[in-house]
Amino acid sequence: FAALPSPGRPGIPLGIAREISGIPSASTLAALRSGPPVPSDGPFRIALFADPVFSGDPRITGRGNRDYGVALARLPFSLREAEYIAGAAQGAEVLWRVGFAATKKTLADDPVRRSTVLHFATHTRIDSAHPELSGIFLSQVDRNGSPQDGLLSLYEIYDLNLPVELAVLSGCAT
């Protein structure tokens, strides 16, 4: 519904012009309250990507704190968000991909690929004029301060082979 055109406001999606709320159906609500699903091919596993390291972050050691690309502020509350999720996921195996470990490379790790839930808590870039430039920001530097490709682009997202049951994006401007 959010993408529908807004009546009387051509070119503006309904989700921009009005606040839209949604609630699950009664059957979905009952399933949610019954607890997390148990995947048939292994344990209930949550991969948490949070608090990635961007240029200028005080956690960077080694060659210093140089600026490599887009200047993004640290999101310390994204780590608290991940900790809360891990605490609420009683009995689940939690894969922590936080800080320097929140990278595109670790996204391809086999345990992450076999997760039930994949949760991103980070910055995003949404470009409605050029959607192909949109993406999810992961760590831009390694522990030594060396730059790495930290933008998971829209093309890369489409090419991911992550058969998770639920993917969550908790980010700015999402």
MDAnalysis code that builds the backbone (N, CA, C; Angstrom):
import MDAnalysis as mda
import numpy as np

u = mda.Universe.empty(522, n_residues=174, atom_resindex=np.repeat(np.arange(174), 3), trajectory=True)
u.add_TopologyAttr("name", ["N", "CA", "C"] * 174)
u.add_TopologyAttr("resid", np.arange(1, 175))
u.add_TopologyAttr("resname", ["PHE", "ALA", "ALA", "LEU", "PRO", "SER", "PRO", "GLY", "ARG", "PRO", "GLY", "ILE", "PRO", "LEU", "GLY", "ILE", "ALA", "ARG", "GLU", "ILE", "SER", "GLY", "ILE", "PRO", "SER", "ALA", "SER", "THR", "LEU", "ALA", "ALA", "LEU", "ARG", "SER", "GLY", "PRO", "PRO", "VAL", "PRO", "SER", "ASP", "GLY", "PRO", "PHE", "ARG", "ILE", "ALA", "LEU", "PHE", "ALA", "ASP", "PRO", "VAL", "PHE", "SER", "GLY", "ASP", "PRO", "ARG", "ILE", "THR", "GLY", "ARG", "GLY", "ASN", "ARG", "ASP", "TYR", "GLY", "VAL", "ALA", "LEU", "ALA", "ARG", "LEU", "PRO", "PHE", "SER", "LEU", "ARG", "GLU", "ALA", "GLU", "TYR", "ILE", "ALA", "GLY", "ALA", "ALA", "GLN", "GLY", "ALA", "GLU", "VAL", "LEU", "TRP", "ARG", "VAL", "GLY", "PHE", "ALA", "ALA", "THR", "LYS", "LYS", "THR", "LEU", "ALA", "ASP", "ASP", "PRO", "VAL", "ARG", "ARG", "SER", "THR", "VAL", "LEU", "HIS", "PHE", "ALA", "THR", "HIS", "THR", "ARG", "ILE", "ASP", "SER", "ALA", "HIS", "PRO", "GLU", "LEU", "SER", "GLY", "ILE", "PHE", "LEU", "SER", "GLN", "VAL", "ASP", "ARG", "ASN", "GLY", "SER", "PRO", "GLN", "ASP", "GLY", "LEU", "LEU", "SER", "LEU", "TYR", "GLU", "ILE", "TYR", "ASP", "LEU", "ASN", "LEU", "PRO", "VAL", "GLU", "LEU", "ALA", "VAL", "LEU", "SER", "GLY", "CYS", "ALA", "THR"])
u.atoms.positions = np.array([
    [0.816, -1.202, 0.000],
    [0.000, 0.000, 0.000],
    [0.856, 1.261, 0.000],
    [2.010, 1.196, 0.659],
    [2.867, 2.374, 0.762],
    [3.337, 2.861, -0.599],
    [3.448, 1.979, -1.577],
    [3.943, 2.359, -2.897],
    [2.846, 2.875, -3.818],
    [1.583, 2.732, -3.440],
    [0.492, 3.217, -4.277],
    [0.552, 4.730, -4.402],
    [0.081, 5.278, -5.533],
    [0.073, 6.732, -5.676],
    [-0.919, 7.369, -4.707],
    [-0.534, 8.500, -4.183],
    [-1.384, 9.215, -3.236],
    [-2.456, 10.000, -3.986],
    [-3.743, 9.844, -3.612],
    [-4.810, 10.586, -4.289],
    [-4.606, 12.097, -4.123],
    [-4.683, 12.806, -5.227],
    [-4.568, 14.255, -5.190],
    [-3.135, 14.757, -5.094],
    [-2.171, 13.849, -5.019],
    [-0.764, 14.255, -4.936],
    [0.041, 13.399, -5.923],
    [-0.045, 13.702, -7.208],
    [0.625, 12.880, -8.212],
    [2.132, 12.808, -7.956],
    [2.667, 11.628, -8.162],
    [4.104, 11.427, -8.005],
    [4.559, 11.174, -6.585],
    [3.647, 11.279, -5.621],
    [4.015, 11.057, -4.222],
    [3.350, 9.772, -3.747],
    [4.168, 8.803, -3.314],
    [3.584, 7.536, -2.846],
    [2.727, 7.739, -1.598],
    [1.727, 6.893, -1.466],
    [0.818, 6.961, -0.336],
    [1.564, 6.862, 0.997],
    [2.618, 6.046, 1.038],
    [3.388, 5.871, 2.265],
    [4.131, 7.123, 2.693],
    [4.367, 8.045, 1.773],
    [5.006, 9.323, 2.100],
    [3.948, 10.327, 2.540],
    [2.808, 10.320, 1.870],
    [1.750, 11.291, 2.136],
    [0.962, 10.989, 3.407],
    [0.854, 9.726, 3.757],
    [0.042, 9.321, 4.912],
    [0.778, 8.280, 5.734],
    [0.431, 8.193, 6.995],
    [0.966, 7.137, 7.839],
    [0.152, 5.870, 7.608],
    [0.855, 4.765, 7.375],
    [0.185, 3.494, 7.112],
    [0.591, 2.512, 8.198],
    [-0.380, 1.871, 8.784],
    [-0.124, 0.870, 9.817],
    [-0.646, -0.465, 9.347],
    [-0.026, -1.518, 9.841],
    [-0.482, -2.852, 9.484],
    [-0.428, -3.759, 10.694],
    [-1.310, -4.699, 10.733],
    [-1.302, -5.683, 11.816],
    [-1.384, -7.068, 11.184],
    [-0.800, -8.064, 11.848],
    [-0.860, -9.412, 11.279],
    [-2.259, -9.998, 11.401],
    [-2.522, -10.976, 10.564],
    [-3.798, -11.679, 10.653],
    [-3.827, -12.485, 11.953],
    [-4.988, -12.954, 12.334],
    [-5.125, -13.732, 13.567],
    [-4.292, -15.003, 13.511],
    [-4.247, -15.674, 12.359],
    [-3.459, -16.908, 12.245],
    [-1.962, -16.621, 12.325],
    [-1.520, -15.506, 11.742],
    [-0.108, -15.128, 11.832],
    [0.243, -14.759, 13.263],
    [-0.624, -14.029, 13.931],
    [-0.391, -13.660, 15.321],
    [-0.295, -14.892, 16.214],
    [-1.155, -15.879, 15.987],
    [-1.099, -17.124, 16.766],
    [0.217, -17.856, 16.525],
    [0.675, -17.885, 15.278],
    [1.951, -18.547, 14.967],
    [3.112, -17.815, 15.620],
    [3.068, -16.490, 15.632],
    [4.133, -15.710, 16.265],
    [4.187, -15.949, 17.769],
    [3.040, -16.071, 18.370],
    [2.979, -16.263, 19.831],
    [3.356, -17.682, 20.244],
    [3.325, -18.625, 19.320],
    [3.653, -20.004, 19.670],
    [5.155, -20.232, 19.783],
    [5.970, -19.235, 19.457],
    [7.421, -19.350, 19.579],
    [8.088, -19.430, 18.225],
    [9.416, -19.390, 18.236],
    [10.140, -19.403, 16.962],
    [10.008, -20.745, 16.258],
    [9.956, -20.718, 14.940],
    [9.872, -21.982, 14.202],
    [11.173, -22.758, 14.333],
    [11.081, -24.044, 14.274],
    [12.266, -24.892, 14.314],
    [12.575, -25.313, 12.888],
    [13.724, -24.843, 12.338],
    [14.033, -25.202, 10.962],
    [14.284, -26.700, 10.834],
    [13.931, -27.228, 9.695],
    [14.051, -28.670, 9.503],
    [15.492, -29.104, 9.275],
    [16.369, -28.209, 8.854],
    [17.726, -28.611, 8.510],
    [18.767, -28.227, 9.565],
    [18.351, -27.898, 10.762],
    [19.335, -27.564, 11.794],
    [18.740, -26.711, 12.886],
    [19.605, -26.170, 13.731],
    [19.128, -25.372, 14.858],
    [18.590, -24.013, 14.417],
    [17.793, -23.418, 15.293],
    [17.321, -22.049, 15.056],
    [18.521, -21.141, 15.249],
    [18.920, -20.447, 14.200],
    [20.152, -19.659, 14.210],
    [19.845, -18.238, 13.769],
    [20.366, -17.271, 14.529],
    [20.196, -15.857, 14.193],
    [21.564, -15.259, 13.913],
    [21.725, -14.641, 12.757],
    [22.953, -13.924, 12.410],
    [22.687, -12.438, 12.594],
    [23.446, -11.825, 13.484],
    [23.263, -10.414, 13.812],
    [24.421, -9.586, 13.266],
    [24.128, -8.692, 12.352],
    [25.112, -7.755, 11.809],
    [24.793, -6.386, 12.397],
    [25.698, -5.887, 13.245],
    [25.426, -4.624, 13.932],
    [26.715, -3.871, 14.244],
    [26.585, -2.585, 14.519],
    [27.678, -1.710, 14.930],
    [28.913, -1.848, 14.045],
    [28.749, -1.783, 12.703],
    [29.909, -1.883, 11.831],
    [30.856, -0.702, 12.036],
    [32.099, -0.874, 11.601],
    [33.120, 0.151, 11.791],
    [33.263, 0.961, 10.507],
    [33.087, 2.268, 10.653],
    [33.195, 3.181, 9.522],
    [34.447, 4.037, 9.685],
    [34.800, 4.759, 8.650],
    [35.954, 5.654, 8.691],
    [35.842, 6.606, 9.866],
    [36.969, 6.877, 10.509],
    [36.981, 7.817, 11.616],
    [36.570, 7.220, 12.950],
    [36.278, 5.945, 13.010],
    [35.848, 5.278, 14.237],
    [37.033, 5.113, 15.186],
    [36.874, 5.417, 16.468],
    [37.995, 5.281, 17.415],
    [38.450, 3.839, 17.644],
    [37.670, 2.849, 17.198],
    [38.089, 1.455, 17.348],
    [39.186, 1.070, 16.360],
    [39.439, 1.913, 15.360],
    [40.441, 1.609, 14.347],
    [41.828, 1.845, 14.919],
    [42.692, 0.834, 14.780],
    [44.086, 0.964, 15.199],
    [44.961, 0.798, 13.964],
    [46.241, 0.757, 14.151],
    [47.139, 0.533, 13.017],
    [47.485, 1.823, 12.326],
    [47.152, 1.915, 11.063],
    [47.586, 3.043, 10.250],
    [46.794, 4.319, 10.490],
    [45.945, 4.324, 11.446],
    [45.244, 5.566, 11.754],
    [43.813, 5.592, 11.294],
    [43.245, 6.749, 11.446],
    [41.836, 6.951, 11.191],
    [41.636, 7.817, 9.958],
    [41.892, 7.279, 8.814],
    [41.706, 8.047, 7.591],
    [40.282, 7.883, 7.082],
    [39.876, 8.832, 6.246],
    [38.528, 8.785, 5.682],
    [38.555, 7.990, 4.385],
    [37.767, 6.908, 4.319],
    [37.681, 6.063, 3.129],
    [36.257, 6.093, 2.605],
    [35.924, 7.086, 1.869],
    [34.604, 7.087, 1.246],
    [33.565, 7.823, 2.058],
    [32.372, 7.273, 2.122],
    [31.229, 7.913, 2.755],
    [31.462, 8.056, 4.250],
    [31.295, 9.260, 4.766],
    [31.454, 9.501, 6.204],
    [30.150, 9.115, 6.908],
    [30.236, 8.114, 7.755],
    [29.068, 7.632, 8.482],
    [29.374, 7.631, 9.971],
    [28.400, 8.008, 10.756],
    [28.566, 8.019, 12.210],
    [28.383, 6.604, 12.760],
    [29.078, 6.335, 13.856],
    [28.926, 5.040, 14.515],
    [27.497, 4.909, 15.041],
    [26.994, 3.684, 15.072],
    [25.651, 3.398, 15.569],
    [25.749, 2.510, 16.805],
    [26.154, 3.074, 17.956],
    [26.351, 2.236, 19.147],
    [25.072, 1.559, 19.630],
    [23.934, 2.159, 19.368],
    [22.687, 1.543, 19.820],
    [22.315, 0.337, 18.961],
    [22.932, 0.206, 17.802],
    [22.673, -0.992, 16.998],
    [23.246, -2.225, 17.697],
    [24.321, -2.048, 18.458],
    [24.865, -3.164, 19.237],
    [23.905, -3.522, 20.370],
    [23.346, -2.512, 21.017],
    [22.352, -2.787, 22.065],
    [21.131, -3.485, 21.484],
    [20.737, -3.096, 20.294],
    [19.623, -3.746, 19.601],
    [19.936, -5.229, 19.385],
    [21.144, -5.522, 18.899],
    [21.553, -6.911, 18.666],
    [21.588, -7.694, 19.979],
    [22.084, -7.072, 21.044],
    [22.128, -7.744, 22.345],
    [20.722, -8.058, 22.851],
    [19.798, -7.150, 22.632],
    [18.413, -7.368, 23.032],
    [17.810, -8.544, 22.257],
    [18.042, -8.570, 20.959],
    [17.517, -9.650, 20.121],
    [18.095, -10.985, 20.572],
    [19.399, -11.009, 20.810],
    [20.047, -12.255, 21.251],
    [19.469, -12.717, 22.583],
    [19.195, -11.780, 23.478],
    [18.614, -12.125, 24.773],
    [17.195, -12.645, 24.655],
    [16.472, -12.121, 23.686],
    [15.079, -12.548, 23.501],
    [14.976, -13.870, 22.749],
    [16.045, -14.261, 22.085],
    [16.034, -15.483, 21.273],
    [16.484, -16.666, 22.109],
    [15.694, -17.007, 23.072],
    [16.035, -18.082, 23.996],
    [16.232, -19.398, 23.257],
    [17.367, -20.015, 23.482],
    [17.655, -21.307, 22.876],
    [18.193, -21.246, 21.465],
    [18.253, -20.075, 20.881],
    [18.756, -19.948, 19.515],
    [20.273, -19.846, 19.532],
    [20.878, -20.314, 18.478],
    [22.311, -20.107, 18.275],
    [22.463, -18.716, 17.672],
    [23.311, -17.886, 18.285],
    [23.484, -16.512, 17.821],
    [24.862, -16.373, 17.181],
    [24.878, -15.896, 15.960],
    [26.119, -15.622, 15.249],
    [26.363, -14.120, 15.305],
    [27.356, -13.724, 16.071],
    [27.666, -12.312, 16.249],
    [28.563, -11.831, 15.129],
    [28.056, -10.946, 14.312],
    [28.849, -10.302, 13.264],
    [28.757, -8.802, 13.537],
    [29.487, -8.381, 14.557],
    [29.435, -6.986, 14.998],
    [30.817, -6.364, 14.884],
    [30.838, -5.029, 14.847],
    [32.104, -4.312, 14.757],
    [32.828, -4.660, 13.471],
    [34.114, -5.000, 13.605],
    [34.928, -5.335, 12.439],
    [34.433, -6.590, 11.723],
    [33.711, -7.455, 12.409],
    [33.216, -8.702, 11.809],
    [31.949, -8.507, 10.979],
    [31.381, -7.315, 11.000],
    [30.167, -7.039, 10.213],
    [30.577, -6.666, 8.789],
    [31.018, -7.657, 8.024],
    [31.542, -7.417, 6.683],
    [30.794, -8.229, 5.629],
    [31.036, -7.848, 4.382],
    [30.463, -8.608, 3.278],
    [31.051, -10.014, 3.247],
    [32.307, -10.145, 3.623],
    [32.954, -11.460, 3.616],
    [32.286, -12.400, 4.626],
    [32.004, -11.903, 5.831],
    [31.380, -12.770, 6.839],
    [29.924, -13.075, 6.492],
    [29.319, -12.238, 5.666],
    [27.954, -12.514, 5.209],
    [27.908, -13.788, 4.373],
    [29.029, -14.112, 3.731],
    [29.091, -15.302, 2.886],
    [29.497, -16.555, 3.661],
    [29.806, -16.420, 4.956],
    [30.186, -17.585, 5.762],
    [29.065, -18.618, 5.766],
    [29.444, -19.881, 5.755],
    [28.457, -20.956, 5.719],
    [27.467, -20.918, 6.885],
    [27.925, -20.696, 8.144],
    [26.930, -20.639, 9.232],
    [25.906, -19.521, 9.040],
    [26.351, -18.376, 8.523],
    [25.422, -17.265, 8.270],
    [24.442, -17.671, 7.182],
    [24.939, -18.316, 6.147],
    [24.082, -18.734, 5.039],
    [23.035, -19.754, 5.490],
    [23.318, -20.485, 6.563],
    [22.373, -21.486, 7.058],
    [21.555, -20.948, 8.235],
    [21.508, -19.645, 8.396],
    [20.751, -19.045, 9.500],
    [19.251, -19.074, 9.214],
    [18.506, -19.026, 10.277],
    [17.053, -18.926, 10.170],
    [16.661, -17.463, 9.997],
    [17.339, -16.593, 10.757],
    [17.061, -15.156, 10.737],
    [18.359, -14.413, 10.463],
    [18.286, -13.414, 9.613],
    [19.405, -12.535, 9.312],
    [18.969, -11.123, 9.656],
    [19.697, -10.488, 10.584],
    [19.301, -9.165, 11.071],
    [20.430, -8.164, 10.833],
    [20.133, -7.110, 10.097],
    [21.079, -6.015, 9.867],
    [20.630, -4.807, 10.675],
    [21.533, -4.252, 11.475],
    [21.276, -3.002, 12.195],
    [22.415, -2.062, 11.834],
    [22.186, -1.236, 10.819],
    [23.255, -0.402, 10.286],
    [22.700, 0.738, 9.443],
    [23.610, 1.516, 8.884],
    [23.216, 2.580, 7.958],
    [22.819, 1.979, 6.616],
    [21.962, 2.683, 5.916],
    [21.580, 2.294, 4.565],
    [21.649, 3.510, 3.665],
    [21.626, 3.254, 2.398],
    [21.538, 4.353, 1.428],
    [20.389, 4.008, 0.498],
    [19.400, 4.879, 0.466],
    [18.243, 4.704, -0.411],
    [18.293, 5.819, -1.454],
    [18.323, 5.457, -2.702],
    [18.335, 6.430, -3.786],
    [17.148, 6.120, -4.690],
    [16.055, 6.854, -4.495],
    [14.840, 6.562, -5.260],
    [14.977, 6.962, -6.726],
    [15.833, 7.932, -7.032],
    [16.039, 8.321, -8.424],
    [16.881, 7.284, -9.163],
    [17.839, 6.686, -8.463],
    [18.710, 5.658, -9.035],
    [18.781, 4.501, -8.044],
    [17.758, 3.646, -8.004],
    [17.705, 2.569, -7.010],
    [18.929, 1.659, -7.019],
    [19.593, 1.537, -8.159],
    [20.767, 0.685, -8.236],
    [21.914, 1.188, -7.353],
    [21.840, 2.444, -6.905],
    [22.864, 3.008, -6.024],
    [22.528, 2.798, -4.551],
    [21.409, 2.179, -4.263],
    [20.999, 1.915, -2.884],
    [21.797, 0.739, -2.330],
    [21.859, 0.660, -1.001],
    [22.566, -0.462, -0.402],
    [22.600, -0.406, 1.111],
    [23.277, -1.387, 1.688],
    [23.425, -1.531, 3.133],
    [24.901, -1.366, 3.464],
    [25.197, -0.497, 4.434],
    [26.590, -0.265, 4.808],
    [27.035, -1.246, 5.889],
    [28.124, -1.953, 5.595],
    [28.783, -2.809, 6.568],
    [30.147, -2.180, 6.862],
    [31.000, -2.856, 7.603],
    [32.285, -2.267, 7.999],
    [33.092, -1.842, 6.773],
    [33.589, -0.590, 6.833],
    [34.356, -0.014, 5.731],
    [35.860, -0.218, 5.885],
    [36.305, -0.596, 7.070],
    [37.729, -0.757, 7.339],
    [37.953, -2.011, 8.173],
    [39.193, -2.532, 8.125],
    [39.529, -3.665, 8.981],
    [40.214, -3.153, 10.253],
    [40.632, -4.052, 11.130],
    [41.234, -3.667, 12.412],
    [42.466, -2.791, 12.263],
    [43.181, -2.917, 11.150],
    [44.391, -2.134, 10.925],
    [44.127, -0.797, 10.258],
    [42.891, -0.517, 9.968],
    [42.543, 0.743, 9.327],
    [42.591, 0.687, 7.812],
    [42.807, -0.498, 7.251],
    [42.837, -0.632, 5.789],
    [41.414, -0.610, 5.246],
    [41.206, 0.087, 4.130],
    [39.858, 0.171, 3.573],
    [39.385, -1.164, 3.012],
    [38.089, -1.382, 3.071],
    [37.468, -2.543, 2.436],
    [36.114, -2.099, 1.921],
    [35.624, -2.817, 0.947],
    [34.331, -2.487, 0.364],
    [33.249, -2.785, 1.401],
    [32.630, -1.748, 1.916],
    [31.640, -1.918, 2.957],
    [30.210, -1.695, 2.513],
    [29.996, -1.433, 1.233],
    [28.633, -1.216, 0.750],
    [28.113, -2.481, 0.088],
    [27.092, -3.065, 0.684],
    [26.396, -4.196, 0.076],
    [25.355, -3.591, -0.856],
    [25.689, -3.526, -2.133],
    [24.854, -2.825, -3.103],
    [23.592, -3.614, -3.430],
    [22.675, -2.937, -4.058],
    [21.422, -3.571, -4.457],
    [21.684, -4.772, -5.370],
    [22.635, -4.623, -6.298],
    [22.982, -5.744, -7.184],
    [23.483, -6.936, -6.382],
    [24.327, -6.671, -5.384],
    [24.862, -7.748, -4.562],
    [23.772, -8.399, -3.712],
    [22.839, -7.595, -3.243],
    [21.729, -8.134, -2.450],
    [20.910, -9.103, -3.309],
    [20.632, -8.697, -4.557],
    [19.867, -9.572, -5.451],
    [20.609, -10.872, -5.744],
    [21.939, -10.826, -5.747],
    [22.739, -12.012, -6.055],
    [23.017, -12.897, -4.843],
    [22.630, -12.457, -3.654],
    [22.885, -13.264, -2.462],
    [22.081, -14.556, -2.514],
    [22.692, -15.605, -2.058],
    [21.993, -16.876, -1.935],
    [21.903, -17.183, -0.440],
    [20.953, -16.558, 0.208],
    [20.760, -16.715, 1.648],
    [19.335, -17.214, 1.887],
    [19.156, -18.512, 1.978],
    [17.802, -19.057, 2.140],
    [17.289, -18.950, 3.574],
    [17.343, -17.748, 4.132],
    [16.859, -17.533, 5.492],
    [15.343, -17.437, 5.483],
    [14.744, -17.677, 6.646],
    [13.286, -17.563, 6.744],
    [12.840, -16.118, 6.936],
    [13.720, -15.317, 7.557],
    [13.377, -13.922, 7.810],
    [14.633, -13.076, 7.713],
    [14.568, -12.008, 6.941],
    [15.650, -11.025, 6.859],
    [15.088, -9.701, 7.358],
    [15.827, -9.074, 8.284],
    [15.375, -7.823, 8.894],
    [16.407, -6.746, 8.603],
    [15.938, -5.584, 8.172],
    [16.806, -4.437, 7.976],
    [16.335, -3.350, 8.918],
    [17.148, -3.079, 9.929],
    [16.864, -2.021, 10.878],
    [17.940, -0.969, 10.657],
    [17.595, 0.058, 9.909],
    [18.607, 1.045, 9.566],
    [18.005, 2.421, 9.417],
    [18.895, 3.354, 9.248],
    [18.446, 4.720, 9.021],
    [17.776, 4.806, 7.649],
    [16.774, 5.601, 7.538],
    [16.092, 5.856, 6.267],
    [15.621, 4.599, 5.555],
    [15.168, 3.578, 6.315],
    [14.676, 2.365, 5.665],
    [13.161, 2.333, 5.722],
])
